[in-house]
């Protein structure tokens, strides 16, 4: 069974009920050869049981379905609603709020929030960029307006804001929510990810001092109004920060510190797959669903 949809309408005309959605999921994840999630054997010889979507492994004899071990396992929400939520979430450049999604698919706001968080959980670590070429590195601070007067809470203050570090190379970005932007924190990230000898471009923040010992470090001093030096700039990573902040402020309005890394993953995934069509991005996501998080584990997460 092949799916050659070119648009949202084409795709969802073929995904009109639970059976068609399950078959689509099987096609994207297994390509005709079911994989047992218990012993990980992939084979066309697994037994198909009478109950729709249920299989029995020929090796370990345990039963399974295509949703076992995925974000869909244990969910009472129909796959059709899941697919709609995923498609909209991935195709809308600024995301979608749980309140709006709840109205769109007919679930409670709490259920919609959990669906979105499961999608974000799936995105964590899904796209790993490589930094062995020209690499832009920058940091930003995410946080809403302060209530009342809070002294010294502007700029790099951590009183109401959370620092996020980003690296961008070859049009791909990776982000990290950090406790601060000290040289120790910044260099630990850079040394771990960026190949020695790479050209690194940053602003004049003191945390980057010393990178020239291992890298070809280019500094663009924003403090003096400089944004390009000898053809080097950080405009690409700055553009990503702008998009991230507009999305958070315009759609989500407020993001908690412990869940911020998930929202950064969300915007990074869309940015890194921006050259794909919406259908291609949706299919890429569906074929690689392998994570599951339960509600009580999600709300207990600590930053």
C-alpha positions in Angstrom: 0.0 0.0 0.0 1.6 3.3 -1.1 0.7 6.8 0.0 1.5 9.6 -2.5 -0.3 12.5 -1.0 0.8 16.0 -1.9 -1.4 18.0 0.4 -3.3 17.9 3.6 -6.5 17.1 1.8 -5.0 14.3 -0.2 -3.5 12.7 2.9 -6.6 12.9 5.1 -8.9 11.6 2.3 -7.0 8.4 2.6 -6.9 8.4 6.5 -10.6 8.5 7.1 -11.0 5.9 9.9 -9.1 4.0 12.5 -8.3 1.1 10.2 -6.8 3.3 7.4 -4.8 5.2 10.0 -3.4 2.0 11.5 -2.5 0.7 8.1 -0.7 4.0 7.3 1.2 3.7 10.6 2.2 0.1 9.8 3.4 1.1 6.4 5.5 4.0 7.6 7.1 2.1 10.5 7.4 -1.4 9.1 7.2 -1.2 5.3 5.5 -4.5 5.0 7.6 -6.4 7.6 6.2 -6.2 11.2 8.8 -5.6 13.9 8.2 -7.3 17.3 8.8 -4.6 20.0 9.6 -7.4 22.5 12.4 -9.3 20.8 12.9 -6.8 17.9 12.7 -9.4 15.2 11.5 -8.0 11.8 9.7 -10.6 9.7 6.8 -11.0 7.3 6.2 -14.3 9.0 4.7 -12.9 12.2 1.2 -14.2 12.8 -1.6 -11.8 12.0 -4.4 -12.4 14.6 -8.1 -11.9 14.0 -8.3 -8.9 16.2 -7.7 -5.8 14.0 -4.1 -4.7 14.1 -2.8 -7.4 16.5 0.1 -9.7 15.7 1.9 -12.6 17.4 5.6 -12.8 17.2 6.9 -16.0 15.5 10.0 -16.0 17.7 9.0 -15.0 21.3 5.3 -15.7 20.8 4.2 -12.4 22.5 1.4 -10.3 21.0 2.0 -6.8 19.8 0.6 -4.0 17.6 2.1 -1.2 15.7 1.4 1.3 18.5 3.3 -0.7 21.2 6.4 1.3 22.4 5.2 4.5 20.7 3.6 7.7 21.7 0.2 6.2 20.7 0.4 3.2 23.1 -2.3 3.3 25.8 -4.0 6.3 24.3 -7.8 6.4 24.1 -7.7 9.2 21.5 -8.3 7.8 18.0 -5.4 7.7 15.6 -7.2 10.0 13.2 -7.2 12.7 15.8 -3.6 12.0 16.7 -2.6 12.4 13.0 -4.5 15.6 12.6 -2.8 17.0 15.7 0.6 16.0 14.5 0.1 17.3 11.0 -1.1 20.7 12.2 1.5 20.9 14.9 4.4 20.3 12.5 3.1 22.4 9.6 2.1 25.5 11.5 5.4 27.5 11.8 4.5 28.8 15.2 2.8 25.7 16.5 -0.7 25.4 18.0 -1.9 26.0 21.5 -3.6 23.2 23.5 -6.7 25.3 23.8 -7.1 25.6 20.0 -6.2 22.0 19.4 -8.8 20.9 21.9 -11.5 22.8 20.0 -10.2 21.4 16.6 -10.2 17.7 17.5 -13.0 17.6 20.2 -11.0 16.7 23.3 -10.4 18.4 26.6 -7.6 21.0 27.0 -5.8 18.7 29.3 -5.9 15.9 26.8 -4.7 18.3 24.0 -1.9 19.5 26.2 -0.8 15.9 26.8 -0.9 15.1 23.1 1.3 18.1 22.3 3.7 17.2 25.0 4.0 13.7 23.8 4.7 15.0 20.3 7.4 17.3 21.7 8.9 14.4 23.7 9.2 12.5 20.5 11.1 15.4 18.9 13.8 15.4 21.5 17.0 14.2 20.0 15.3 13.3 16.7 17.4 15.6 14.6 21.1 15.8 15.5 23.0 18.5 13.6 26.8 18.2 12.9 29.1 21.1 13.5 32.3 20.5 11.5 31.9 23.5 9.1 31.2 27.2 9.6 29.3 27.3 12.9 27.4 30.2 14.4 26.9 30.1 18.2 24.7 32.4 20.2 22.7 32.6 23.4 19.3 34.1 24.1 17.0 34.6 27.2 13.4 33.4 27.2 10.9 34.8 29.6 7.7 36.9 29.8 7.2 40.4 31.2 7.9 40.8 34.8 4.9 41.5 37.1 5.5 44.7 38.9 9.0 46.1 39.3 11.9 43.7 39.5 15.3 45.3 39.8 18.1 44.2 37.5 15.9 41.9 35.6 16.7 43.1 32.1 19.1 41.7 29.5 21.0 38.7 30.8 19.3 38.6 34.2 18.3 35.1 35.4 15.6 36.4 37.8 12.7 35.9 35.4 14.4 34.6 32.3 15.9 31.3 31.2 19.1 31.1 29.0 19.1 29.0 25.8 22.3 28.4 23.8 22.1 27.6 20.1 24.6 26.3 17.5 23.9 26.5 13.8 25.8 25.0 10.9 24.8 24.2 7.3 21.3 25.5 7.9 20.7 23.1 10.9 20.3 24.3 14.5 20.5 22.6 17.9 19.5 24.2 21.1 20.3 23.7 24.8 18.5 25.1 27.8 21.3 26.0 30.3 21.5 27.2 33.9 23.6 30.2 32.8 25.9 31.4 29.9 29.2 31.3 31.7 32.3 30.4 29.8 32.4 27.0 31.5 28.9 26.1 30.3 29.3 27.5 26.8 32.7 25.8 26.2 31.5 22.5 27.5 28.7 22.5 24.8 31.1 23.7 22.1 33.9 21.3 22.9 31.5 18.4 22.9 29.8 19.2 19.6 32.1 21.2 17.4 35.1 19.7 15.6 38.4 21.3 16.6 39.7 23.7 14.0 36.2 24.7 12.9 35.4 28.4 12.2 33.1 29.6 15.0 31.3 32.9 14.8 29.9 34.5 18.0 29.1 37.9 19.4 31.4 39.6 21.9 30.1 37.9 25.1 32.9 37.2 27.5 31.9 33.5 27.8 33.4 32.9 24.4 36.8 34.2 25.3 39.4 31.5 24.8 37.8 29.6 22.0 40.6 30.7 19.6 42.9 28.1 21.3 41.0 25.3 19.5 39.0 27.1 16.8 39.2 29.8 14.2 37.1 32.2 16.3 35.4 35.1 14.6 33.8 37.8 16.8 31.1 40.2 15.7 30.7 42.9 18.3 27.0 43.6 18.5 27.7 46.0 21.4 29.2 48.5 19.1 26.5 48.1 16.4 28.5 45.7 14.4 26.6 42.9 12.7 28.9 41.8 9.9 32.7 41.5 10.1 34.7 40.4 7.0 31.6 38.6 5.7 31.1 36.7 9.0 27.8 37.2 11.0 25.4 35.5 13.4 22.3 36.6 11.5 21.0 33.0 10.9 21.0 32.0 14.5 19.5 35.4 15.4 16.7 34.8 12.9 16.0 31.4 14.6 15.8 33.1 18.0 13.4 35.7 16.6 11.1 32.9 15.2 11.3 31.0 18.5 10.3 34.0 20.6 7.5 35.1 18.3 6.1 31.6 18.5 6.2 31.4 22.3 4.8 34.9 22.8 2.2 34.7 20.1 0.9 31.2 20.5 1.9 29.8 23.9 2.3 33.1 25.7 4.2 31.5 28.6 6.4 28.5 28.9 7.6 27.0 32.2 11.3 26.5 32.8 11.1 22.7 33.1 9.3 22.3 29.8 11.2 25.0 27.8 13.6 22.5 26.2 10.7 20.8 24.6 9.5 24.0 22.9 13.0 24.7 21.7 13.1 21.1 20.2 9.8 21.8 18.5 11.0 25.0 16.8 14.4 23.5 15.9 12.7 20.5 14.3 10.5 22.7 12.1 13.5 24.9 11.2 15.7 21.9 10.3 13.0 20.4 8.1 11.9 23.6 6.5 12.9 22.4 3.0 10.5 19.4 3.3 6.9 19.6 2.3 4.3 19.4 5.1 3.4 15.9 4.0 7.1 14.8 3.9 7.7 16.2 7.4 4.6 14.4 8.7 5.7 11.1 7.2 9.2 11.5 8.5 7.8 12.0 12.0 5.4 9.1 11.8 8.0 6.6 10.6 10.3 7.3 13.5 7.9 7.2 16.5 9.5 5.1 19.1 9.2 7.0 22.4 6.5 6.9 25.0 6.0 9.0 28.1 3.2 8.6 30.7 1.3 11.6 32.1 2.6 11.1 35.7 6.2 11.0 34.4 5.7 14.1 32.3 4.4 16.3 35.2 7.1 15.1 37.6 9.9 16.1 35.2 12.3 18.6 36.8 14.6 21.0 35.0 
